[in-house]
Amino acid sequence: MKWGTSAAKTVTVSFWVKSSVIGTYSFAFYNNGFNSGNRALATTYTINSANTWEYKTLTISGDGTAGASYWGTTNTQGVGCYWDLGCGDNQNIPADTWTSSNARRVAGTVKLINTANATWQITGVKLEVGSVATEFDHRSYGEELALCQRYYYSSDEADSYMIAFDVTSGQGYYGVIMLQPTMRTAPTITLSNESHNNFDGLNIFRNYPTRFGWYDTATGSGRGLWQFEWVADAEL
């Protein structure tokens, strides 16, 4: 999102919220003191009717002045989203202004925790670049699982790989396991619960986003066997 630079992009966060306490609440973006120092912006939204689901959208201009080093862009913390339910007044900052602070509340907004047995619920959160909120992406379990498996796949006992065939001592043997779906990048492959007959242990080679290979040299002749479980890790 290029936050911290002059090319910082506007973002919109949308969500459904329901609470037993009506009024104006605080929401904030923050970096939690990443790298070069604190940056935060607090704004507000209003719950108009008690115990009723309401749809909210908040559009905020990105941090265009701090410097790019204030915002993580890898697998460190990037942008934090904070729905305030009653932090102390020492956390107050001006509304809709980027500050060099880790505070996240606009003065005078609701402190839900001051009301006994109060409730606050949220769902359908979506953060996107631009000033227009689009409908929440309702994905099936299969779609969500496939997206996750682009980053990490772990076989289990039921999915363990097993192959048996006749081998000749001293001969090399090779195999390939196809990865579905295609992973984000070439994964790191880790084997576990490996067992074998007439072999001394597998070696992994040529791992790609779509597949990885293994090889071994037979230590004896006769029936050869491999069985193993594996993890393919392509996380950031």
C-alpha positions in Angstrom: 0.0 0.0 0.0 3.1 2.2 0.0 2.4 3.7 3.3 5.0 6.1 4.7 5.7 7.4 1.2 4.2 10.2 -1.0 2.5 7.4 -3.0 0.5 6.1 0.0 -2.8 4.6 -1.0 -6.2 5.2 0.4 -7.9 2.1 2.0 -11.4 1.2 3.0 -12.4 -1.1 5.8 -15.9 -2.5 6.0 -17.6 -4.6 8.6 -20.9 -5.6 10.2 -21.2 -4.7 13.9 -23.8 -5.2 16.6 -23.8 -3.9 20.2 -26.0 -3.5 23.2 -24.6 0.0 23.7 -25.3 2.7 21.0 -23.0 5.6 20.3 -19.8 6.6 18.6 -16.9 4.2 18.8 -13.2 4.5 17.9 -11.4 2.5 15.2 -7.6 2.8 14.5 -4.9 1.8 12.1 -1.4 1.5 13.7 2.0 0.0 13.2 2.7 -1.0 16.8 6.1 0.7 16.8 7.4 -1.2 13.9 11.1 -0.6 13.1 11.5 3.2 13.0 8.8 4.2 15.5 5.1 4.6 16.2 2.4 5.6 13.7 -1.4 5.6 14.3 -4.6 7.1 13.0 -7.9 6.9 14.9 -11.3 7.6 13.4 -14.9 6.9 14.5 -18.1 5.0 13.5 -21.5 5.1 15.0 -23.8 2.3 16.2 -27.3 3.7 15.9 -29.6 0.9 17.1 -29.0 -1.4 20.0 -28.7 -5.2 19.3 -29.0 -4.6 15.6 -26.5 -5.6 12.9 -25.3 -2.5 11.1 -23.0 -2.2 8.1 -20.1 0.3 8.4 -17.4 1.5 6.0 -14.5 3.7 6.9 -12.2 5.2 4.2 -8.8 6.5 5.4 -5.9 8.2 3.5 -2.7 6.2 3.9 0.2 7.5 5.9 2.1 9.7 3.4 4.8 11.3 5.5 6.4 9.0 8.0 8.8 7.2 5.8 8.6 3.7 4.3 10.6 2.1 7.1 7.7 2.7 9.5 5.6 0.1 7.8 6.3 -3.6 7.4 6.0 -5.1 3.9 7.2 -8.6 4.4 6.1 -11.3 6.9 6.6 -8.9 9.8 3.7 -6.9 11.2 2.2 -4.6 8.6 -0.9 -2.7 9.4 -2.8 -3.3 12.6 -6.6 -2.7 12.8 -8.0 -1.8 16.2 -11.6 -1.6 17.4 -11.5 0.2 20.7 -13.9 -0.9 23.5 -12.7 1.3 26.2 -9.0 2.0 26.6 -7.8 4.8 28.9 -7.9 8.5 28.1 -4.1 8.4 27.9 -4.7 6.7 24.5 -6.6 9.6 23.0 -5.3 11.2 19.8 -6.9 13.6 17.3 -9.4 12.1 14.9 -8.5 11.4 11.3 -4.8 12.5 11.7 -1.7 10.4 11.4 0.3 10.8 14.6 3.7 9.5 15.9 2.0 7.6 18.6 0.8 4.2 19.6 -2.5 5.5 20.9 -5.7 4.4 19.2 -8.7 6.2 20.6 -10.7 9.4 19.8 -11.7 11.3 22.9 -15.3 11.1 24.0 -16.1 7.8 22.2 -17.9 4.9 23.8 -16.1 2.9 26.5 -18.1 -0.4 26.3 -16.3 -1.9 29.3 -17.9 0.6 31.6 -21.3 -1.0 31.0 -22.0 -4.2 32.8 -23.0 -7.1 30.7 -22.6 -5.1 27.5 -22.1 -7.0 24.2 -20.2 -6.1 21.0 -20.0 -8.4 18.0 -18.4 -8.1 14.6 -18.3 -10.1 11.4 -17.6 -9.7 7.7 -14.4 -7.6 8.0 -12.8 -6.6 4.8 -9.8 -4.3 4.1 -9.2 -3.2 0.5 -7.3 -0.5 -1.4 -9.3 2.4 -2.7 -12.3 4.4 -1.5 -15.1 1.9 -2.5 -16.1 -1.0 -0.3 -17.1 -4.2 -2.1 -19.1 -7.1 -0.9 -17.5 -9.5 1.5 -15.9 -12.6 -0.3 -17.9 -15.6 0.8 -15.7 -18.6 -0.1 -16.4 -22.2 0.3 -14.4 -24.4 2.6 -12.7 -26.0 -0.4 -11.7 -22.6 -1.9 -10.3 -21.4 1.4 -8.4 -24.7 2.0 -6.8 -24.5 -1.5 -5.7 -20.9 -0.9 -4.1 -22.0 2.4 -2.4 -25.0 0.7 -0.5 -22.7 -1.6 1.6 -21.8 1.5 1.6 -25.0 3.5 0.7 -28.6 3.0 1.1 -31.4 5.5 0.3 -35.0 4.7 -0.9 -37.3 7.5 -0.9 -41.0 7.9 -3.8 -41.4 5.5 -2.0 -39.4 2.9 1.4 -40.9 3.4 3.3 -41.9 0.3 4.1 -45.6 -0.2 5.6 -47.5 -3.1 6.9 -51.1 -3.3 8.7 -52.7 -6.3 11.6 -55.0 -7.1 15.0 -53.4 -6.9 18.6 -54.2 -7.7 21.4 -53.4 -5.2 23.4 -50.4 -6.2 20.8 -49.1 -8.7 19.4 -45.6 -8.2 15.6 -45.0 -8.1 13.7 -41.8 -8.5 10.1 -40.5 -8.0 8.0 -37.4 -8.2 5.1 -36.1 -6.1 2.8 -33.6 -7.7 1.6 -30.7 -5.6 -2.0 -29.6 -5.8 -2.7 -26.8 -5.8 0.4 -25.1 -7.2 2.3 -23.6 -4.3 3.3 -19.9 -3.8 6.9 -20.7 -4.5 9.2 -23.7 -4.4 8.5 -25.2 -1.0 10.9 -26.6 1.6 10.2 -30.3 1.9 10.5 -32.1 5.3 10.0 -35.9 5.6 8.8 -37.7 8.7 7.9 -41.2 9.8 10.0 -42.7 7.0 10.3 -46.4 6.7 12.1 -48.4 3.9 13.3 -51.8 2.9 16.5 -52.3 0.8 17.1 -48.5 0.9 18.9 -46.3 3.4 16.9 -43.1 3.3 15.4 -40.7 0.8 17.0 -37.6 -0.6 14.8 -34.6 -1.9 15.7 -32.8 -5.1 14.2 -30.6 -7.7 11.4 -29.1 -5.7 9.2 -26.7 -7.6 5.9 -25.0 -6.9 4.2 -27.9 -8.8 6.2 -30.9 -7.7 9.2 -32.3 -5.8 11.4 -35.2 -6.5 13.1 -37.9 -4.4 15.8 -40.4 -5.0 17.7 -43.2 -3.3 20.1 -46.0 -4.1 19.1 -49.6 -3.3 21.2 -51.2 -0.6 20.0 -54.7 -1.5 18.1 -56.7 -4.1 14.6 -57.9 -3.9 11.5 -56.1 -2.7 12.1 -52.4 -2.2 9.8 -50.2 -0.1 9.4 -46.6 0.8 6.8 -45.1 3.1 6.9 -41.5 4.4 4.8 -38.5 5.4 5.8 -35.0 4.2 5.4 -31.3 4.7 5.7 -28.7 1.9 6.3 -25.3 3.4 6.1 -22.2 1.1 5.2 -19.7 3.8 6.4 -16.1 3.7 
